[in-house]
Amino acid sequence: MEEFDQLVADVFSRRCTSRTVLETLTGRWAILALVALHEGPYRFNALRRRVDGVSEKMLSQTLHALERDGMVLRVAEPSIPPRVEYSLTPLGREAAERLIPLIEWVEERMPQVASAREEYASR
Amino acid sequence: MEEFDQLVADVFSRRCTSRTVLETLTGRWAILALVALHEGPYRFNALRRRVDGVSEKMLSQTLHALERDGMVLRVAEPSIPPRVEYSLTPLGREAAERLIPLIEWVEERMPQVASAREEYASR
């Protein structure tokens, strides 16, 4: 895609493709799937247990979108039944490395957020 | 909220409140609003122009959720017409500082994502 080498991507511009990439990465389940896969490869059902609460359909859609964007690798071994394993590509690993600090920060800051919510509710 | 001082937050657990905070922060428009407000305070309409493509309703909902979670401060000056300004709290600033590297990485990596999409489409 030569045009991307010359254009500057800008997520603030509504027509820039980079916004769709940001939205794929930060979707409800994509963040958790990427961060889980940063721990190591997972088979579908194990990943589904790790990403507590995700439906089979939503996890499948999430993994397809991440595979399309070059973040996740899907490898099907020719066994019976077929064994399908998901792992991060180098690009997906870079993405996960930028999502982990965000998740850790959210978990760490929960007391402050909870206080803010209490204060907001009591106004 | 004393229970948060004793419990460990875990976004992977479906019932953990931290997941709702992560989802507020990484919503379609919240990321862009937080990163824009990191540039400085904005009035509503100026922020709406900056976050290209957001509707009045969605920006308003986004700002309310961020205000409730203690990330955004809404200050209404007693003028006619009322002048309402939005800015980041220290907590919101911390959040924005973890979102900016993600956005910059997405913008920088667009050529690789575009190649991955082309390859995926041509399979």
gemmi code that builds the backbone of each chain (N, CA, C; Angstrom):
import gemmi

chains = {
    "A": [
        ("MET", (0.846, -1.202, 0.000), (0.000, 0.000, 0.000), (0.878, 1.249, 0.000)),
        ("GLU", (1.319, 1.624, -1.185), (2.264, 2.735, -1.262), (1.713, 4.049, -0.727)),
        ("GLU", (0.396, 4.241, -0.867), (-0.145, 5.528, -0.416), (0.067, 5.760, 1.078)),
        ("PHE", (0.171, 4.650, 1.834), (0.362, 4.803, 3.276), (1.781, 5.254, 3.620)),
        ("ASP", (2.700, 4.988, 2.706), (4.066, 5.433, 2.970), (4.180, 6.949, 2.823)),
        ("GLN", (3.251, 7.492, 2.065), (3.346, 8.926, 1.810), (2.377, 9.749, 2.665)),
        ("LEU", (1.258, 9.140, 3.014), (0.279, 9.871, 3.813), (0.575, 9.694, 5.294)),
        ("VAL", (0.129, 10.655, 6.069), (0.243, 10.527, 7.513), (-1.106, 10.049, 8.043)),
        ("ALA", (-1.092, 8.969, 8.794), (-2.332, 8.460, 9.378), (-2.742, 9.353, 10.547)),
        ("ASP", (-4.049, 9.570, 10.700), (-4.554, 10.446, 11.771), (-5.878, 9.892, 12.281)),
        ("VAL", (-5.844, 9.299, 13.474), (-7.074, 8.705, 14.020), (-8.167, 9.738, 14.289)),
        ("PHE", (-7.799, 11.015, 14.327), (-8.813, 12.049, 14.564), (-9.626, 12.366, 13.312)),
        ("SER", (-9.145, 11.911, 12.180), (-9.858, 12.168, 10.936), (-10.831, 11.027, 10.659)),
        ("ARG", (-12.098, 11.363, 10.452), (-13.118, 10.315, 10.413), (-12.924, 9.337, 9.266)),
        ("ARG", (-12.274, 9.767, 8.203), (-12.119, 8.869, 7.068), (-10.787, 8.120, 7.065)),
        ("CYS", (-9.950, 8.370, 8.048), (-8.655, 7.681, 8.058), (-8.826, 6.229, 8.504)),
        ("THR", (-8.242, 5.336, 7.718), (-8.351, 3.901, 8.003), (-7.802, 3.550, 9.382)),
        ("SER", (-6.862, 4.358, 9.863), (-6.263, 4.054, 11.168), (-7.322, 4.007, 12.267)),
        ("ARG", (-8.416, 4.754, 12.070), (-9.455, 4.732, 13.108), (-10.095, 3.352, 13.202)),
        ("THR", (-10.270, 2.693, 12.072), (-10.863, 1.343, 12.110), (-9.910, 0.361, 12.800)),
        ("VAL", (-8.609, 0.582, 12.631), (-7.635, -0.301, 13.288), (-7.686, -0.087, 14.797)),
        ("LEU", (-7.709, 1.178, 15.199), (-7.818, 1.497, 16.633), (-9.074, 0.860, 17.221)),
        ("GLU", (-10.174, 0.934, 16.478), (-11.433, 0.369, 16.988), (-11.409, -1.160, 17.069)),
        ("THR", (-10.711, -1.788, 16.127), (-10.571, -3.252, 16.212), (-9.769, -3.633, 17.455)),
        ("LEU", (-8.669, -2.938, 17.671), (-7.766, -3.217, 18.797), (-8.409, -2.989, 20.155)),
        ("THR", (-9.246, -1.962, 20.228), (-9.783, -1.557, 21.526), (-11.231, -1.990, 21.699)),
        ("GLY", (-11.684, -2.896, 20.850), (-13.035, -3.433, 20.995), (-13.174, -4.133, 22.342)),
        ("ARG", (-14.421, -4.253, 22.756), (-14.793, -4.857, 24.036), (-13.978, -6.106, 24.368)),
        ("TRP", (-13.792, -7.004, 23.388), (-13.111, -8.279, 23.654), (-11.693, -8.333, 23.114)),
        ("ALA", (-11.386, -7.465, 22.162), (-10.065, -7.550, 21.521), (-8.945, -7.246, 22.510)),
        ("ILE", (-9.136, -6.251, 23.372), (-8.097, -5.916, 24.349), (-7.774, -7.134, 25.200)),
        ("LEU", (-8.828, -7.776, 25.709), (-8.608, -8.925, 26.593), (-7.987, -10.098, 25.836)),
        ("ALA", (-8.416, -10.323, 24.583), (-7.850, -11.428, 23.796), (-6.365, -11.171, 23.523)),
        ("LEU", (-6.015, -9.950, 23.144), (-4.612, -9.644, 22.847), (-3.735, -9.794, 24.089)),
        ("VAL", (-4.225, -9.298, 25.201), (-3.428, -9.367, 26.436), (-3.317, -10.821, 26.907)),
        ("ALA", (-4.382, -11.611, 26.745), (-4.311, -13.035, 27.099), (-3.295, -13.745, 26.209)),
        ("LEU", (-3.344, -13.473, 24.912), (-2.423, -14.146, 23.985), (-0.971, -13.710, 24.202)),
        ("HIS", (-0.785, -12.584, 24.862), (0.579, -12.162, 25.201), (1.190, -13.113, 26.245)),
        ("GLU", (0.319, -13.826, 26.984), (0.806, -14.825, 27.945), (1.343, -16.065, 27.228)),
        ("GLY", (0.880, -16.279, 25.989), (1.276, -17.454, 25.216), (0.137, -17.880, 24.305)),
        ("PRO", (0.398, -18.850, 23.415), (-0.645, -19.310, 22.493), (-1.795, -19.972, 23.253)),
        ("TYR", (-2.964, -19.900, 22.675), (-4.158, -20.505, 23.269), (-4.952, -21.240, 22.195)),
        ("ARG", (-5.578, -22.334, 22.586), (-6.607, -22.924, 21.726), (-7.903, -22.171, 22.019)),
        ("PHE", (-8.850, -22.279, 21.058), (-10.056, -21.457, 21.131), (-10.778, -21.560, 22.479)),
        ("ASN", (-11.043, -22.784, 22.913), (-11.842, -22.937, 24.133), (-11.116, -22.475, 25.387)),
        ("ALA", (-9.803, -22.660, 25.402), (-9.026, -22.196, 26.553), (-9.026, -20.662, 26.593)),
        ("LEU", (-8.907, -20.057, 25.422), (-8.938, -18.592, 25.351), (-10.306, -18.082, 25.792)),
        ("ARG", (-11.332, -18.822, 25.404), (-12.691, -18.412, 25.788), (-12.873, -18.464, 27.301)),
        ("ARG", (-12.248, -19.446, 27.946), (-12.327, -19.502, 29.411), (-11.532, -18.355, 30.048)),
        ("ARG", (-10.396, -18.020, 29.434), (-9.552, -16.943, 29.971), (-10.255, -15.591, 29.875)),
        ("VAL", (-10.883, -15.349, 28.713), (-11.604, -14.085, 28.503), (-13.028, -14.292, 29.021)),
        ("ASP", (-13.137, -14.308, 30.325), (-14.369, -14.649, 31.034), (-15.566, -13.831, 30.541)),
        ("GLY", (-16.618, -14.531, 30.098), (-17.851, -13.848, 29.722), (-18.052, -13.678, 28.229)),
        ("VAL", (-17.030, -13.960, 27.427), (-17.170, -13.761, 25.975), (-17.945, -14.945, 25.391)),
        ("SER", (-18.818, -14.659, 24.419), (-19.546, -15.734, 23.764), (-18.663, -16.336, 22.665)),
        ("GLU", (-19.013, -17.540, 22.244), (-18.260, -18.198, 21.177), (-18.265, -17.321, 19.919)),
        ("LYS", (-19.427, -16.770, 19.609), (-19.567, -15.952, 18.394), (-18.701, -14.690, 18.473)),
        ("MET", (-18.755, -14.015, 19.621), (-17.996, -12.764, 19.741), (-16.496, -13.021, 19.733)),
        ("LEU", (-16.053, -14.103, 20.376), (-14.609, -14.388, 20.371), (-14.151, -14.740, 18.959)),
        ("SER", (-14.975, -15.487, 18.252), (-14.647, -15.866, 16.885), (-14.541, -14.626, 15.983)),
        ("GLN", (-15.511, -13.722, 16.107), (-15.471, -12.471, 15.307), (-14.254, -11.630, 15.669)),
        ("THR", (-13.967, -11.552, 16.962), (-12.827, -10.758, 17.429), (-11.524, -11.308, 16.863)),
        ("LEU", (-11.363, -12.634, 16.934), (-10.123, -13.245, 16.445), (-9.983, -13.082, 14.929)),
        ("HIS", (-11.090, -13.183, 14.208), (-11.027, -12.968, 12.755), (-10.572, -11.554, 12.415)),
        ("ALA", (-11.142, -10.573, 13.119), (-10.769, -9.175, 12.847), (-9.293, -8.944, 13.162)),
        ("LEU", (-8.813, -9.547, 14.258), (-7.407, -9.377, 14.642), (-6.485, -10.116, 13.669)),
        ("GLU", (-6.969, -11.227, 13.143), (-6.189, -11.970, 12.149), (-6.102, -11.145, 10.855)),
        ("ARG", (-7.209, -10.572, 10.447), (-7.239, -9.751, 9.232), (-6.280, -8.568, 9.340)),
        ("ASP", (-6.200, -7.983, 10.533), (-5.335, -6.812, 10.711), (-3.890, -7.199, 11.031)),
        ("GLY", (-3.594, -8.498, 10.953), (-2.194, -8.919, 11.092), (-1.695, -9.009, 12.528)),
        ("MET", (-2.622, -9.081, 13.488), (-2.235, -9.113, 14.900), (-2.188, -10.543, 15.447)),
        ("VAL", (-3.039, -11.393, 14.899), (-3.186, -12.751, 15.433), (-2.940, -13.764, 14.323)),
        ("LEU", (-2.265, -14.856, 14.689), (-1.991, -15.945, 13.756), (-2.866, -17.122, 14.162)),
        ("ARG", (-3.546, -17.708, 13.179), (-4.400, -18.873, 13.427), (-3.750, -20.056, 12.746)),
        ("VAL", (-3.360, -21.050, 13.515), (-2.714, -22.222, 12.931), (-3.558, -23.451, 13.212)),
        ("ALA", (-4.019, -24.101, 12.133), (-4.809, -25.325, 12.269), (-3.907, -26.516, 11.989)),
        ("GLU", (-3.736, -27.377, 12.987), (-2.948, -28.591, 12.775), (-3.827, -29.655, 12.136)),
        ("PRO", (-3.255, -30.394, 11.179), (-4.055, -31.393, 10.446), (-4.257, -32.654, 11.274)),
        ("SER", (-4.989, -32.516, 12.367), (-5.265, -33.665, 13.218), (-6.771, -33.900, 13.245)),
        ("ILE", (-7.179, -35.018, 13.828), (-8.608, -35.294, 13.960), (-8.920, -35.482, 15.448)),
        ("PRO", (-9.748, -34.598, 16.055), (-10.339, -33.402, 15.441), (-9.283, -32.331, 15.208)),
        ("PRO", (-9.530, -31.363, 14.298), (-8.523, -30.336, 14.018), (-8.202, -29.528, 15.271)),
        ("ARG", (-6.923, -29.271, 15.460), (-6.468, -28.525, 16.620), (-6.080, -27.142, 16.126)),
        ("VAL", (-6.797, -26.127, 16.596), (-6.542, -24.765, 16.109), (-5.936, -23.949, 17.234)),
        ("GLU", (-4.798, -23.356, 16.934), (-4.113, -22.569, 17.954), (-3.977, -21.115, 17.502)),
        ("TYR", (-4.186, -20.222, 18.445), (-4.058, -18.788, 18.170), (-2.849, -18.239, 18.909)),
        ("SER", (-2.097, -17.387, 18.214), (-0.948, -16.738, 18.860), (-0.806, -15.313, 18.313)),
        ("LEU", (0.036, -14.534, 18.946), (0.267, -13.171, 18.465), (1.346, -13.163, 17.379)),
        ("THR", (1.159, -12.316, 16.395), (2.226, -11.998, 15.439), (3.144, -10.975, 16.127)),
        ("PRO", (4.297, -10.660, 15.539), (5.118, -9.590, 16.125), (4.333, -8.266, 16.246)),
        ("LEU", (3.475, -7.988, 15.246), (2.659, -6.770, 15.293), (1.661, -6.836, 16.465)),
        ("GLY", (1.041, -7.992, 16.649), (0.099, -8.172, 17.746), (0.781, -8.058, 19.101)),
        ("ARG", (2.022, -8.534, 19.146), (2.786, -8.428, 20.386), (3.046, -6.955, 20.729)),
        ("GLU", (3.378, -6.178, 19.706), (3.571, -4.736, 19.930), (2.292, -4.087, 20.454)),
        ("ALA", (1.148, -4.491, 19.861), (-0.136, -3.927, 20.305), (-0.391, -4.293, 21.765)),
        ("ALA", (-0.194, -5.585, 22.090), (-0.441, -6.045, 23.461), (0.440, -5.287, 24.453)),
        ("GLU", (1.672, -5.021, 24.038), (2.601, -4.317, 24.938), (2.156, -2.880, 25.232)),
        ("ARG", (1.297, -2.342, 24.356), (0.747, -1.008, 24.613), (-0.595, -1.074, 25.334)),
        ("LEU", (-1.202, -2.245, 25.364), (-2.476, -2.395, 26.069), (-2.273, -2.814, 27.528)),
        ("ILE", (-1.212, -3.567, 27.787), (-0.965, -4.049, 29.151), (-0.816, -2.898, 30.162)),
        ("PRO", (-0.035, -1.846, 29.842), (0.068, -0.749, 30.822), (-1.286, -0.092, 31.106)),
        ("LEU", (-2.144, -0.041, 30.088), (-3.473, 0.558, 30.266), (-4.314, -0.292, 31.229)),
        ("ILE", (-4.312, -1.595, 31.011), (-5.073, -2.508, 31.867), (-4.548, -2.477, 33.304)),
        ("GLU", (-3.240, -2.502, 33.441), (-2.654, -2.487, 34.786), (-3.003, -1.187, 35.509)),
        ("TRP", (-2.998, -0.103, 34.745), (-3.336, 1.187, 35.337), (-4.799, 1.203, 35.789)),
        ("VAL", (-5.701, 0.676, 34.963), (-7.126, 0.632, 35.332), (-7.299, -0.180, 36.615)),
        ("GLU", (-6.659, -1.335, 36.682), (-6.809, -2.188, 37.866), (-6.275, -1.489, 39.118)),
        ("GLU", (-5.175, -0.788, 38.940), (-4.531, -0.096, 40.061), (-5.356, 1.100, 40.544)),
        ("ARG", (-6.022, 1.761, 39.620), (-6.737, 2.994, 39.947), (-8.204, 2.790, 40.312)),
        ("MET", (-8.647, 1.547, 40.460), (-10.048, 1.296, 40.771), (-10.544, 2.022, 42.016)),
        ("PRO", (-9.754, 2.114, 43.104), (-10.273, 2.837, 44.279), (-10.623, 4.295, 43.949)),
        ("GLN", (-9.772, 4.964, 43.159), (-10.051, 6.353, 42.787), (-11.305, 6.458, 41.909)),
        ("VAL", (-11.439, 5.524, 40.975), (-12.616, 5.560, 40.101), (-13.876, 5.291, 40.928)),
        ("ALA", (-13.790, 4.339, 41.845), (-14.951, 4.033, 42.681), (-15.355, 5.244, 43.518)),
        ("SER", (-14.368, 5.971, 44.063), (-14.674, 7.193, 44.820), (-15.342, 8.230, 43.933)),
        ("ALA", (-14.814, 8.385, 42.730), (-15.394, 9.363, 41.799), (-16.847, 9.007, 41.485)),
        ("ARG", (-17.115, 7.711, 41.288), (-18.487, 7.285, 40.986), (-19.429, 7.551, 42.162)),
        ("GLU", (-18.931, 7.296, 43.364), (-19.745, 7.559, 44.559), (-20.082, 9.036, 44.669)),
        ("GLU", (-19.073, 9.860, 44.453), (-19.271, 11.303, 44.556), (-20.259, 11.781, 43.487)),
        ("TYR", (-20.105, 11.260, 42.295), (-20.983, 11.646, 41.174), (-22.424, 11.242, 41.480)),
        ("ALA", (-22.598, 10.042, 42.050), (-23.942, 9.533, 42.343), (-24.619, 10.325, 43.454)),
        ("SER", (-23.809, 10.927, 44.356), (-24.391, 11.611, 45.512), (-24.612, 13.099, 45.259)),
        ("ARG", (-24.371, 13.569, 44.051), (-24.567, 14.992, 43.750), (-26.033, 15.391, 43.808)),
    ],
    "B": [
        ("MET", (-14.719, 3.504, 49.067), (-15.020, 2.107, 48.747), (-13.926, 1.228, 49.325)),
        ("GLU", (-14.080, 0.876, 50.599), (-13.027, 0.124, 51.271), (-12.755, -1.234, 50.659)),
        ("GLU", (-13.821, -1.844, 50.087), (-13.587, -3.195, 49.543), (-12.547, -3.191, 48.426)),
        ("PHE", (-12.414, -2.053, 47.730), (-11.424, -2.001, 46.654), (-9.999, -1.949, 47.181)),
        ("ASP", (-9.856, -1.494, 48.435), (-8.509, -1.467, 49.002), (-8.033, -2.874, 49.310)),
        ("GLN", (-9.001, -3.771, 49.509), (-8.615, -5.126, 49.907), (-8.656, -6.108, 48.747)),
        ("LEU", (-9.549, -5.864, 47.793), (-9.660, -6.778, 46.666), (-8.679, -6.380, 45.576)),
        ("VAL", (-8.306, -7.366, 44.779), (-7.485, -7.080, 43.616), (-8.410, -6.998, 42.401)),
        ("ALA", (-8.330, -5.904, 41.663), (-9.159, -5.763, 40.470), (-8.583, -6.625, 39.351)),
        ("ASP", (-9.470, -7.217, 38.554), (-9.034, -8.095, 37.468), (-9.981, -7.929, 36.279)),
        ("VAL", (-9.496, -7.263, 35.247), (-10.363, -7.020, 34.080), (-10.768, -8.311, 33.376)),
        ("PHE", (-10.059, -9.411, 33.634), (-10.422, -10.675, 32.992), (-11.631, -11.334, 33.644)),
        ("SER", (-11.994, -10.870, 34.811), (-13.141, -11.437, 35.510), (-14.402, -10.672, 35.114)),
        ("ARG", (-15.408, -11.412, 34.653), (-16.559, -10.725, 34.049), (-17.315, -9.831, 35.025)),
        ("ARG", (-17.235, -10.151, 36.316), (-17.985, -9.341, 37.272), (-17.164, -8.233, 37.914)),
        ("CYS", (-15.905, -8.117, 37.538), (-15.081, -7.075, 38.162), (-15.411, -5.706, 37.570)),
        ("THR", (-15.661, -4.742, 38.456), (-16.026, -3.397, 38.019), (-14.963, -2.781, 37.122)),
        ("SER", (-13.706, -3.217, 37.292), (-12.638, -2.630, 36.488), (-12.901, -2.816, 34.986)),
        ("ARG", (-13.644, -3.871, 34.644), (-13.931, -4.069, 33.222), (-14.807, -2.949, 32.671)),
        ("THR", (-15.748, -2.477, 33.479), (-16.605, -1.376, 33.005), (-15.786, -0.102, 32.841)),
        ("VAL", (-14.771, 0.066, 33.690), (-13.921, 1.264, 33.573), (-13.089, 1.184, 32.299)),
        ("LEU", (-12.525, 0.016, 32.060), (-11.746, -0.182, 30.826), (-12.615, 0.089, 29.603)),
        ("GLU", (-13.867, -0.378, 29.663), (-14.748, -0.192, 28.513), (-15.157, 1.271, 28.312)),
        ("THR", (-15.301, 1.996, 29.420), (-15.596, 3.430, 29.289), (-14.409, 4.150, 28.638)),
        ("LEU", (-13.222, 3.836, 29.098), (-12.000, 4.487, 28.606), (-11.714, 4.204, 27.145)),
        ("THR", (-12.034, 2.967, 26.727), (-11.639, 2.551, 25.389), (-12.821, 2.535, 24.435)),
        ("GLY", (-13.905, 3.183, 24.821), (-15.057, 3.287, 23.934), (-14.672, 4.028, 22.669)),
        ("ARG", (-15.468, 3.796, 21.641), (-15.269, 4.378, 20.312), (-14.825, 5.845, 20.355)),
        ("TRP", (-15.473, 6.646, 21.186), (-15.167, 8.081, 21.211), (-14.356, 8.520, 22.418)),
        ("ALA", (-14.343, 7.710, 23.463), (-13.672, 8.136, 24.697), (-12.168, 8.289, 24.489)),
        ("ILE", (-11.565, 7.357, 23.766), (-10.123, 7.442, 23.528), (-9.784, 8.785, 22.872)),
        ("LEU", (-10.539, 9.114, 21.817), (-10.243, 10.357, 21.085), (-10.512, 11.585, 21.955)),
        ("ALA", (-11.595, 11.551, 22.745), (-11.900, 12.696, 23.613), (-10.799, 12.889, 24.658)),
        ("LEU", (-10.344, 11.803, 25.271), (-9.299, 11.903, 26.302), (-7.994, 12.431, 25.703)),
        ("VAL", (-7.633, 11.910, 24.546), (-6.366, 12.333, 23.932), (-6.476, 13.791, 23.462)),
        ("ALA", (-7.636, 14.190, 22.963), (-7.829, 15.600, 22.572), (-7.722, 16.505, 23.797)),
        ("LEU", (-8.358, 16.113, 24.895), (-8.333, 16.950, 26.108), (-6.939, 16.999, 26.740)),
        ("HIS", (-6.101, 16.050, 26.379), (-4.708, 16.091, 26.844), (-3.966, 17.269, 26.205)),
        ("GLU", (-4.466, 17.748, 25.066), (-3.886, 18.939, 24.414), (-4.215, 20.205, 25.198)),
        ("GLY", (-5.307, 20.151, 25.967), (-5.756, 21.310, 26.734), (-7.263, 21.293, 26.844)),
        ("PRO", (-7.827, 22.219, 27.657), (-9.286, 22.245, 27.833), (-9.998, 22.602, 26.515)),
        ("TYR", (-11.199, 22.113, 26.393), (-12.012, 22.387, 25.206), (-13.423, 22.751, 25.617)),
        ("ARG", (-14.046, 23.634, 24.847), (-15.495, 23.795, 24.979), (-16.151, 22.722, 24.127)),
        ("PHE", (-17.425, 22.440, 24.431), (-18.091, 21.300, 23.799), (-17.986, 21.300, 22.267)),
        ("ASN", (-18.345, 22.418, 21.656), (-18.376, 22.429, 20.187), (-16.993, 22.323, 19.552)),
        ("ALA", (-16.000, 22.907, 20.222), (-14.632, 22.802, 19.706), (-14.148, 21.358, 19.807)),
        ("LEU", (-14.499, 20.708, 20.905), (-14.106, 19.310, 21.081), (-14.800, 18.444, 20.033)),
        ("ARG", (-16.051, 18.804, 19.756), (-16.789, 18.033, 18.749), (-16.149, 18.173, 17.371)),
        ("ARG", (-15.624, 19.348, 17.065), (-14.918, 19.511, 15.788), (-13.614, 18.719, 15.793)),
        ("ARG", (-12.925, 18.697, 16.928), (-11.645, 17.982, 17.014), (-11.837, 16.479, 16.841)),
        ("VAL", (-12.874, 15.938, 17.507), (-13.172, 14.506, 17.410), (-14.090, 14.318, 16.198)),
        ("ASP", (-13.479, 14.397, 15.053), (-14.174, 14.420, 13.761), (-15.139, 13.238, 13.616)),
        ("GLY", (-16.421, 13.564, 13.373), (-17.384, 12.505, 13.091), (-18.282, 12.143, 14.261)),
        ("VAL", (-17.979, 12.638, 15.448), (-18.803, 12.284, 16.611), (-20.097, 13.115, 16.590)),
        ("SER", (-21.211, 12.478, 16.978), (-22.466, 13.227, 17.039), (-22.532, 13.968, 18.375)),
        ("GLU", (-23.404, 14.972, 18.439), (-23.573, 15.736, 19.673), (-23.983, 14.794, 20.806)),
        ("LYS", (-24.902, 13.881, 20.512), (-25.410, 12.956, 21.516), (-24.310, 12.026, 22.034)),
        ("MET", (-23.519, 11.467, 21.112), (-22.483, 10.522, 21.525), (-21.379, 11.223, 22.312)),
        ("LEU", (-21.007, 12.438, 21.893), (-19.962, 13.145, 22.640), (-20.457, 13.484, 24.039)),
        ("SER", (-21.710, 13.890, 24.125), (-22.292, 14.226, 25.418), (-22.315, 13.000, 26.336)),
        ("GLN", (-22.751, 11.868, 25.823), (-22.764, 10.617, 26.620), (-21.352, 10.222, 27.051)),
        ("THR", (-20.408, 10.338, 26.114), (-19.014, 9.977, 26.392), (-18.453, 10.841, 27.512)),
        ("LEU", (-18.690, 12.150, 27.429), (-18.155, 13.068, 28.438), (-18.796, 12.822, 29.803)),
        ("HIS", (-20.092, 12.505, 29.811), (-20.750, 12.203, 31.085), (-20.138, 10.963, 31.740)),
        ("ALA", (-19.908, 9.924, 30.936), (-19.341, 8.683, 31.490), (-17.932, 8.944, 32.026)),
        ("LEU", (-17.159, 9.754, 31.299), (-15.791, 10.056, 31.742), (-15.806, 10.948, 32.984)),
        ("GLU", (-16.813, 11.817, 33.072), (-16.952, 12.668, 34.254), (-17.322, 11.801, 35.466)),
        ("ARG", (-18.233, 10.879, 35.280), (-18.655, 9.979, 36.361), (-17.477, 9.157, 36.889)),
        ("ASP", (-16.607, 8.714, 35.974), (-15.462, 7.897, 36.383), (-14.268, 8.729, 36.854)),
        ("GLY", (-14.462, 10.046, 36.966), (-13.419, 10.888, 37.543), (-12.291, 11.251, 36.597)),
        ("MET", (-12.532, 11.131, 35.287), (-11.480, 11.408, 34.303), (-11.580, 12.834, 33.739)),
        ("VAL", (-12.809, 13.332, 33.666), (-13.058, 14.618, 33.011), (-13.768, 15.551, 33.984)),
        ("LEU", (-13.369, 16.815, 33.932), (-13.975, 17.854, 34.759), (-14.807, 18.751, 33.857)),
        ("ARG", (-16.042, 19.001, 34.282), (-16.937, 19.865, 33.508), (-17.147, 21.133, 34.320)),
        ("VAL", (-16.731, 22.277, 33.785), (-16.881, 23.530, 34.515), (-17.779, 24.475, 33.726)),
        ("ALA", (-18.894, 24.853, 34.354), (-19.828, 25.778, 33.707), (-19.627, 27.168, 34.304)),
        ("GLU", (-19.222, 28.108, 33.469), (-19.077, 29.481, 33.969), (-20.434, 30.156, 33.936)),
        ("PRO", (-20.729, 30.948, 34.987), (-22.055, 31.581, 35.066), (-22.166, 32.792, 34.160)),
        ("SER", (-22.118, 32.554, 32.869), (-22.236, 33.658, 31.910), (-23.477, 33.421, 31.060)),
        ("ILE", (-23.828, 34.415, 30.258), (-24.975, 34.259, 29.359), (-24.487, 34.464, 27.934)),
        ("PRO", (-24.553, 33.425, 27.059), (-24.985, 32.056, 27.358), (-23.944, 31.338, 28.216)),
        ("PRO", (-24.336, 30.272, 28.954), (-23.361, 29.580, 29.802), (-22.206, 29.021, 28.986)),
        ("ARG", (-21.009, 29.172, 29.539), (-19.802, 28.700, 28.869), (-19.343, 27.462, 29.616)),
        ("VAL", (-19.358, 26.326, 28.934), (-18.994, 25.070, 29.589), (-17.668, 24.578, 29.035)),
        ("GLU", (-16.749, 24.330, 29.960), (-15.439, 23.884, 29.516), (-15.127, 22.506, 30.099)),
        ("TYR", (-14.518, 21.676, 29.273), (-14.130, 20.325, 29.699), (-12.617, 20.242, 29.778)),
        ("SER", (-12.131, 19.588, 30.833), (-10.684, 19.378, 30.955), (-10.431, 18.034, 31.627)),
        ("LEU", (-9.201, 17.593, 31.614), (-8.848, 16.332, 32.271), (-8.576, 16.558, 33.748)),
        ("THR", (-8.984, 15.610, 34.565), (-8.550, 15.563, 35.964), (-7.152, 14.921, 35.960)),
        ("PRO", (-6.457, 14.933, 37.101), (-5.168, 14.213, 37.134), (-5.326, 12.738, 36.739)),
        ("LEU", (-6.447, 12.113, 37.143), (-6.700, 10.717, 36.779), (-6.881, 10.571, 35.253)),
        ("GLY", (-7.633, 11.501, 34.675), (-7.843, 11.480, 33.225), (-6.552, 11.709, 32.455)),
        ("ARG", (-5.684, 12.540, 33.034), (-4.387, 12.788, 32.409), (-3.546, 11.504, 32.384)),
        ("GLU", (-3.597, 10.777, 33.485), (-2.882, 9.488, 33.530), (-3.430, 8.521, 32.475)),
        ("ALA", (-4.756, 8.509, 32.335), (-5.373, 7.624, 31.332), (-4.909, 8.031, 29.932)),
        ("ALA", (-4.979, 9.331, 29.644), (-4.580, 9.823, 28.314), (-3.128, 9.466, 28.016)),
        ("GLU", (-2.294, 9.543, 29.044), (-0.870, 9.239, 28.842), (-0.634, 7.774, 28.491)),
        ("ARG", (-1.599, 6.916, 28.829), (-1.491, 5.512, 28.442), (-2.185, 5.232, 27.113)),
        ("LEU", (-3.019, 6.156, 26.656), (-3.698, 5.976, 25.372), (-2.887, 6.563, 24.216)),
        ("ILE", (-2.139, 7.628, 24.490), (-1.365, 8.289, 23.426), (-0.358, 7.330, 22.757)),
        ("PRO", (0.413, 6.543, 23.538), (1.348, 5.622, 22.866), (0.632, 4.606, 21.965)),
        ("LEU", (-0.572, 4.208, 22.373), (-1.346, 3.258, 21.573), (-1.758, 3.888, 20.239)),
        ("ILE", (-2.270, 5.111, 20.310), (-2.688, 5.829, 19.099), (-1.505, 6.086, 18.175)),
        ("GLU", (-0.410, 6.524, 18.749), (0.771, 6.803, 17.921), (1.278, 5.530, 17.250)),
        ("TRP", (1.220, 4.430, 17.995), (1.659, 3.154, 17.434), (0.755, 2.739, 16.274)),
        ("VAL", (-0.571, 2.889, 16.443), (-1.512, 2.533, 15.368), (-1.217, 3.362, 14.124)),
        ("GLU", (-1.037, 4.663, 14.307), (-0.789, 5.534, 13.153), (0.513, 5.140, 12.441)),
        ("GLU", (1.500, 4.801, 13.238), (2.814, 4.448, 12.693), (2.785, 3.106, 11.964)),
        ("ARG", (1.968, 2.193, 12.446), (1.969, 0.835, 11.905), (0.944, 0.606, 10.798)),
        ("MET", (0.289, 1.679, 10.332), (-0.737, 1.520, 9.301), (-0.240, 0.791, 8.051)),
        ("PRO", (0.986, 1.038, 7.575), (1.422, 0.305, 6.379), (1.408, -1.211, 6.599)),
        ("GLN", (1.864, -1.660, 7.762), (1.878, -3.105, 8.039), (0.453, -3.666, 8.131)),
        ("VAL", (-0.439, -2.909, 8.771), (-1.824, -3.377, 8.888), (-2.471, -3.435, 7.502)),
        ("ALA", (-2.197, -2.423, 6.681), (-2.756, -2.403, 5.326), (-2.254, -3.595, 4.516)),
        ("SER", (-0.980, -3.929, 4.647), (-0.443, -5.108, 3.959), (-1.124, -6.382, 4.443)),
        ("ALA", (-1.304, -6.481, 5.758), (-1.957, -7.669, 6.323), (-3.384, -7.795, 5.786)),
        ("ARG", (-4.090, -6.679, 5.691), (-5.463, -6.721, 5.174), (-5.494, -7.152, 3.714)),
        ("GLU", (-4.535, -6.642, 2.926), (-4.469, -7.026, 1.504), (-4.234, -8.518, 1.364)),
        ("GLU", (-3.291, -9.017, 2.177), (-2.960, -10.431, 2.104), (-4.160, -11.285, 2.513)),
        ("TYR", (-4.840, -10.859, 3.570), (-6.008, -11.591, 4.065), (-7.113, -11.622, 3.005)),
        ("ALA", (-7.309, -10.483, 2.325), (-8.366, -10.393, 1.309), (-8.053, -11.243, 0.089)),
        ("SER", (-6.765, -11.464, -0.181), (-6.387, -12.183, -1.406), (-6.251, -13.687, -1.175)),
        ("ARG", (-6.549, -14.174, 0.021), (-6.435, -15.610, 0.289), (-7.434, -16.429, -0.516)),
    ],
}
model = gemmi.Model(1)
for chain_id, residues in chains.items():
    chain = gemmi.Chain(chain_id)
    for i, (resn, *xyz) in enumerate(residues, 1):
        res = gemmi.Residue()
        res.name, res.seqid = resn, gemmi.SeqId(i, " ")
        for name, pos in zip(("N", "CA", "C"), xyz):
            atom = gemmi.Atom()
            atom.name, atom.element = name, gemmi.Element(name[0])
            atom.pos, atom.b_iso = gemmi.Position(*pos), 0.0
            res.add_atom(atom)
        chain.add_residue(res)
    model.add_chain(chain)
structure = gemmi.Structure()
structure.add_model(model)
structure.setup_entities()
